[in-house]
Amino acid sequence: MNYRQLGKTGFQVSEISLGTWQVGGKWGDDFSHENADRILHTAIENGINFIDTADVYGGGESEKAVGRVVKARSERVYVATKCGRQLNPHTNEAYQPKALRGFVEASLRNMGLEAIDLIQLHCPPTEVYYRPEIFGLFERLQEEGKILHLGVSVEKVEEALKAIEFDNVTTVQIIFNMFRHRPSELFFPRAQEKNVGIIVRVPLASGLLTGKFSRSTTFGKEDHRHFNREGAAFDKGETFSGVDYETGLQATEELQRLFFPGQENLAAIALRWTLMFDEVSCVIPGASRQEQVASNLSAAQLPALSAEQMEGVKAVYEKYFKGTVHHWW
C-alpha cells in the first residue's frame, strides 16, 4: 500500500481507502454487522487506514460498525464521518450550529470514540458555504476535543472553491472519475496551493466503470441506481456521476477497448486513473463484500497509466460527456 498526506491534517493515509455507503449491502433493517465486520477487518489487514462513513448510512449502523472494528484493532485507523443530511427538510435554514453539534455528539456515541479524526459537512445546500457561523462551530468543537479536523463533502466544484476559503477546512470530498473530469481543471491546483486534502468519492461511477453492467442489468427498488437517475431523491450527480446510463455503457465499452487485452479489471484501472493526479490524497471506493475490497486494492499494484492511455481516457470523456455534464458539477 502507498500512503499520501491528507492535506494539512498531516495524516498519512492509504491512497486506496474505504467508503462505507454500501457496507453490508442494503441499509436499514437489512444491515449486516457480520458482513460489515468482514469488510472492515479485511480492509485494515491489507493496509487501509482511512475509513469514511456518515451518520445517515444505515441510520447510524455504519458508524457503529466502524467504531467497533477500529477500537478492536491495534493499527492507527483514521475515521471520517459526516453530518447534516439528517436535517429534514435539508435546507440552508435548517443548518444551525445547535443541530450540527447534536449530530457530532451523536456520531461520537455511535462510534464510541473520544474524538472524530475528520468530520465533514455532508453535501449541504450551496448557501451554507457563505455562512461563517457554521464553520466557526467546528473551531469550538475542535477546541473541546470532540473533533480533530473539519472537511466538506461537495456536489459542485464551485462549492469546493468556496469551502476552502475557510482556513479550518482541511479536506474536500468530491466526485472525480473517468466520467467526471472537471474538478481537475481549477479546483485541484487551488486545493494544492492551500494544502487541502482531496478525497475522491464515486470513483467507479456507481459501478459503471467496473465494466460489469449491461443493457439488461437491473437494480433493486431500494437502490439509488434504480430510483435516482433523474435526481428524484438527491443530486443526480451522485448516481452514475450524472451521466445517461446508455451513454455510460457506450463509453465503458470504448474504455475496455482502450485497455484490453492486457488489463482486464476495468475497476482497478479506473481507480488507478484517479491516483495519476498528485493532488488526490486518497480514493474511497465502497465494498458490499470483502472480495470487492481485494479488487479495489489491486489498483495500488498497477503501473502508472501511459500518456497515450491518459489521452485515450480524455478523448472518451470529451466524446461522450463534456458537452452534456461538464458544466453541471
Secondary structure, 3 states (H helix, E strand, C coil): CCEEECHHHCCEEECECEECCCCCCCCHHHCCHHHHHHHHHHHHHCCCCEEECCCCHHHHHHHHHHHHHHHHCCCCCEEEEEECCCCCCCCCCCCCHHHHHHHHHHHHHHHCCCCEEEEEEECCCHHHHHCHHHHHHHHHHHHCCCEEEEEEECCCHHHHHHHCCCCCEEEEEEECECCECHHHCCHHHHHHHCCCEEEEECCCHHHHHHCCCCCCCCCCCCCHHHHCCCCCCCCHHHCHHHCCHHHHHHHHHHHHHHHCCCCCCHHHHHHHHHCCCCCEEEECCCCCCHHHHHHHHHHHHCCCCCHHHHHHHHHHHHHHCCCCCCCCC
